[in-house]
Amino acid sequence: QTDAVMIGAGCLGAALMGYEGFRKNGLKITLALDNAKDRVGSTVHGVPVHHIDEAEELIQQQNIKVAILAVPSEKAQQVADILVKAGIRGIWNFTNTKITIPDNVCVWKEDLSSGYAMLSYMMSSN
């Protein structure tokens, strides 16, 4: 089983934290980070939400190597830099921003808008 940190506990982050399929496939979200006052200090689907300023300490303390990025696009690179500094080795990027990271960190960009564009194209072709 791989422990992961969710960055961004808003609508998308909360939905992803509640998805049981991850756990069935060996991914367990054990920590969430956000900067919204109404989210910090709460729990979402049993996952405690801490302030993003605690990222480095908590990620290292819990030896987390995977991060799921569900933040506003304009914050994606800034947050990715924090994650790399904290020792994250893999980032699952749900933003529409291409982030730049060192070669020793893996990134998978989940492009939801491109997925919709492809679906629309396929529907118009039929």
N, C-alpha and C positions, 0 to 999 in steps of 0.2 A: 504494500500500500504506500502511496506517495502523498505526503501532506502538502497542501498548497495554501497560498494566501490570496484572498480576493482583494483587489485594489479597486475600491468604489463599491459602496453598499447601497446605491440607489436602485432604481427600478430594474435595470439589467443585471447588476451585481446580485441583488436579492433573488431574482429569478434563477440565476445560475447556482446560487448557494442552495436553493431549494430543490434542485434537480437530482433525484435519487440515482439516475443513471451513472453519474460520475463515480459515486461510491461503489456501485456494482462493478465498475471497470477499474477500481484501484486508486481513484483520486479522491482524497478527503480534504475538503476545505476546512481548515482548523482555525483560521484567523482571517479577519477582515480589517482593512484600513480605509479610512475616509477622512475628510476634513470638515464635514457638515456637522454643526453643533447638535442638531437633532438626532444624528445617527451615532455619533461617538458616545460610548458608554452603554449602548443598547446591545441586544443580541438579535441576529437575523437567522432564522432557522437553526437556532442553537449555537450559532457562531458569534463569538464576542467581537464587537467593532471597536477598534482603537484608533487614535488619531494618527494620521500619516507621519507626523513628526517622530513617532515611536518605531517607524518601520525598521531601521537598521538594527536597533537593539532587539526587537521582538523576533525578527526573521532569523537573526544569528542565534538567539537564545533557543528558539524552537527548531533550529537546523532545517529550515524550510528552503527548498531549492526550486520550487515552481511557483510562479505568480500568474494570476489571471487578471488582465488589465481591462477594466470597465469604467474608465474615467472619461470626462469630456476630452475631445480630441486635442484641444489646445494645451492640455496638461500632460498628454501622453509621453512626450520626450522627457520632460522634467521628472516625471514619476519613474520612467524607465531608468534614468540615470541613478535615482535613489535605489532602485531594486538591484542594479548591477553592483553598486557600492556595498549593498547589504549581503551580497553573495548569491543572489538568485542565478540559477543556471539555465532556466527555461522560462519564457514569457509567452503566454497565450494572449494575443492582442485582439481584443474586441473593439478597438477604436478604428476610425477610418484614417488613421495617421500611420505612415510608415516610420517606424522608430529606428534610430541608428544605435547599434550596440556593438560591443567588442565581439570578435570572432568566436570566443570561447563561450558565448551565451547563445542559446537557440531561441528563435522566435517563430511562432506560427501566427499568421495574421488571418483572423476569421472575418472576412469581409461580407457583412450582412447585406449591404446595399448592392454589391455586385451579384450576390445570390439572387436578390429580387430582380435585378436587371436581366439576368439570365432566364429566370422563370418567365418574366414578361415577354422576352424575345421568343422563347419556346412556345408560349401560348399564342403569340401572333403568327407563328409559322404554321400552326395547325388549322 
